[in-house]
């Protein structure tokens, strides 16, 4: 039996252009620009796992994302890397969605596409870094889910279950059997991402890629997406002001430097106490 695999791919700001990022003062949301957007780093490793499962078990790999129409560029790259098809959920009503609203919308999209045996995602995004969406997605879908996967025993995987290694906070790795359908979020340590080739770019032009809106989502509750459907709301934001900080060189012996730094930040040192005595 051939698996149906979905890979959640997020369009995020390129870290080399973080200095160009701005925040919308009204919505308190990041102003996203297609000019400096890339595929989220961990999601590239999720794609690589999907390709490995396809090579081992046979599968169709669909790259999915939610975002602006500009995110088609990142989906095109996913197709060039090797995905078989791509789907973008794009609608102004989705703007401002937090992790709960995002995972809800993605769950509706995945159901709309007919359901999947395995959903793979990066463990966290580089712009939010909450690591919430994959687990929340598993809950919305009502399937088993596991996070921070750093190893997969390909020889022991089947269409009915995967054998994955999860990195523990205390160190080491524990292996789990997770039955399909399931959601797996992966750590960057899992694998090495392939390079995009010229042939891959050529093939991507001939692969199916669709754009859907909220109106295409059967059963989607508009009250659960966007700003109004997001339990998490940002507080007040204040600019720090450019040029307000400056560097100072501190010289002397290690002890003198340590005391000087403590003095700068207002910490009362033993040396000061002796002087006052």
C-alpha positions in Angstrom: 0.0 0.0 0.0 1.4 3.4 -1.0 1.3 6.0 1.8 -0.1 9.5 1.5 2.3 11.9 3.2 1.7 15.6 3.8 4.6 17.9 4.7 3.8 21.2 6.4 6.0 23.9 5.0 6.1 27.4 6.4 7.3 30.5 4.7 9.5 32.5 7.1 11.8 35.6 6.9 15.3 34.9 5.7 17.6 35.2 8.8 20.1 37.2 6.7 17.5 40.0 6.3 16.1 40.2 9.9 17.2 43.8 10.0 14.5 44.6 7.4 11.7 43.2 9.4 8.9 45.4 10.7 5.8 45.0 13.0 2.4 46.3 12.1 1.5 48.7 14.9 -2.2 48.0 14.5 -2.3 44.2 14.3 1.0 43.7 16.2 1.9 41.1 13.6 5.0 40.6 11.6 4.9 42.3 8.2 5.8 39.5 5.8 7.5 40.2 2.5 8.0 37.7 -0.3 11.3 39.4 -1.2 13.1 37.9 1.8 11.1 34.7 2.5 12.5 31.2 2.6 11.3 27.7 3.6 11.5 27.2 7.4 14.8 25.4 8.1 13.3 22.5 10.1 10.7 22.0 7.4 13.4 21.2 4.9 14.3 18.2 7.1 10.7 17.2 7.3 10.6 17.1 3.5 13.7 15.0 3.4 12.1 12.5 5.8 9.0 12.3 3.6 11.3 11.6 0.6 13.1 8.8 2.5 9.8 7.2 3.5 8.7 7.4 -0.2 11.9 5.7 -1.3 11.5 3.0 1.3 7.7 2.4 1.4 6.3 4.0 -1.6 4.3 7.2 -1.1 2.9 10.4 -2.6 4.3 13.5 -1.0 2.2 16.7 -0.8 3.7 19.9 0.5 1.1 22.1 2.2 1.2 25.6 3.7 -1.0 28.4 4.9 -0.1 32.0 4.1 0.0 34.8 1.6 -0.1 34.0 -2.2 3.7 34.8 -2.2 4.2 31.5 -0.3 3.8 29.8 -3.7 7.5 30.5 -4.1 8.4 28.3 -1.1 6.0 25.6 -2.3 7.7 25.7 -5.8 11.0 25.1 -4.0 9.5 22.1 -2.1 8.3 20.7 -5.5 11.8 21.2 -6.9 13.3 19.4 -3.9 11.1 16.4 -4.7 7.5 16.8 -3.5 4.9 15.4 -5.9 2.3 18.2 -5.5 1.7 21.3 -3.5 -1.3 23.1 -1.9 -1.5 26.6 -0.5 -4.4 27.7 1.8 -4.5 31.5 1.3 -7.2 33.9 2.5 -7.3 37.3 4.1 -9.6 35.9 6.8 -6.7 33.8 8.1 -4.4 36.8 8.8 -3.3 37.0 12.4 -3.9 33.4 13.2 -1.9 32.2 16.3 -0.7 28.6 16.6 -4.1 27.3 17.6 -5.9 28.9 14.7 -3.2 27.9 12.3 -3.2 24.3 13.3 -7.0 24.3 13.1 -7.0 25.7 9.6 -4.3 23.2 8.5 -6.3 20.3 10.0 -9.4 21.3 7.9 -7.2 21.6 4.8 -5.7 18.1 5.3 -9.1 16.6 5.7 -10.3 18.5 2.7 -7.5 16.9 0.7 -8.7 13.5 1.7 -6.6 12.8 4.8 -3.0 11.5 5.1 -1.3 8.5 6.6 1.7 10.6 7.8 1.9 14.4 8.4 5.5 15.6 8.8 6.5 19.1 10.0 9.6 20.8 11.3 9.7 20.8 15.1 9.4 24.6 15.3 9.5 27.6 13.0 12.3 30.1 12.9 10.0 33.1 13.3 7.8 31.9 16.1 9.8 29.0 17.7 6.8 27.9 19.8 6.9 24.2 18.6 3.1 24.2 19.2 1.6 23.7 15.7 2.6 20.0 15.1 1.2 18.8 18.4 -1.9 21.0 18.1 -2.4 19.6 14.6 -2.3 16.1 15.9 -5.0 17.0 18.5 -7.2 18.6 15.9 -6.9 15.6 13.6 -7.3 13.2 16.6 -4.2 11.1 15.7 -1.0 10.1 17.5 1.7 12.7 17.4 5.4 12.9 18.5 7.8 15.8 18.5 11.5 16.4 18.4 12.3 13.3 16.3 16.0 13.0 15.7 16.2 9.4 14.3 14.0 7.1 12.2 14.6 3.3 11.8 13.6 3.1 8.2 14.1 -0.7 8.0 11.5 -1.2 10.8 8.9 1.3 9.3 5.8 0.1 7.5 2.6 1.5 6.1 1.0 0.7 9.5 3.6 2.2 11.8 6.8 4.2 12.1 9.7 3.6 14.5 11.1 7.0 15.5 13.7 8.2 18.0 12.9 11.2 20.2 15.6 13.3 21.7 15.0 13.7 25.5 15.6 16.9 27.5 17.8 15.0 29.9 20.0 13.6 27.0 19.8 10.4 25.0 17.2 9.1 22.6 14.2 6.9 23.2 12.6 5.0 20.3 8.8 4.8 19.9 6.4 2.9 17.6 3.8 5.3 16.4 0.9 3.9 14.4 -0.4 5.6 11.3 -2.2 7.9 10.7 0.1 10.2 12.8 1.9 13.6 13.0 5.7 13.6 13.3 7.7 16.8 13.9 11.4 16.6 13.3 14.6 18.1 14.6 17.2 19.5 12.2 19.6 16.7 13.5 17.5 14.1 11.8 19.1 14.1 8.3 21.0 16.1 5.7 18.9 18.1 3.2 19.5 17.5 -0.5 20.4 20.3 -2.8 17.9 21.5 -5.4 18.9 20.6 -8.9 18.3 22.3 -12.3 16.3 19.2 -13.3 14.3 19.5 -10.1 13.4 23.1 -11.0 12.3 22.0 -14.4 10.2 19.2 -13.1 8.6 21.5 -10.5 7.0 23.5 -13.3 5.0 20.5 -14.4 3.8 19.3 -11.0 0.3 20.1 -9.7 0.1 23.1 -7.4 -3.3 24.4 -6.1 -4.4 27.5 -4.2 -7.5 27.2 -2.0 -9.4 29.7 0.1 -11.6 29.4 3.2 -14.6 29.1 0.9 -13.1 25.8 -0.4 -12.8 24.4 3.1 -15.9 22.3 4.0 -16.8 22.7 7.7 -14.3 25.4 8.4 -15.5 27.6 11.3 -14.6 31.2 10.6 -14.7 32.0 14.3 -11.7 29.7 14.9 -9.3 31.4 12.5 -7.6 34.8 12.1 -7.3 37.4 14.9 -10.8 36.7 16.2 -10.2 32.9 16.4 -6.8 33.2 18.2 -6.7 32.7 22.0 -3.2 34.2 22.1 -3.3 38.0 21.7 -0.1 40.2 21.7 0.4 42.9 24.2 1.8 46.4 23.7 5.0 46.7 21.6 7.6 49.4 22.1 10.5 50.2 19.7 13.9 50.2 21.4 15.3 53.0 19.2 18.3 52.6 17.0 21.6 53.7 18.3 20.5 53.7 21.9 23.1 51.1 22.8 26.8 51.4 22.7 29.7 49.1 23.5 32.4 49.9 26.1 35.8 48.2 26.4 36.7 47.0 29.9 40.4 46.3 30.6 42.5 44.9 33.4 43.0 41.6 35.1 40.1 39.0 35.0 39.2 40.0 38.6 39.3 43.7 37.8 37.1 43.2 34.7 34.6 41.2 36.6 34.3 43.8 39.3 34.0 46.6 36.7 31.2 44.8 34.9 29.3 44.2 38.2 29.8 47.9 39.1 28.4 48.9 35.7 25.2 46.9 36.1 24.7 48.0 39.7 25.7 44.9 41.6 27.2 45.5 45.1 30.6 43.7 45.2 32.7 42.6 48.1 35.3 45.1 46.9 32.9 48.0 47.3 31.9 46.7 50.7 35.5 46.8 51.8 36.0 50.3 50.5 32.9 51.5 52.4 34.1 49.8 55.5 
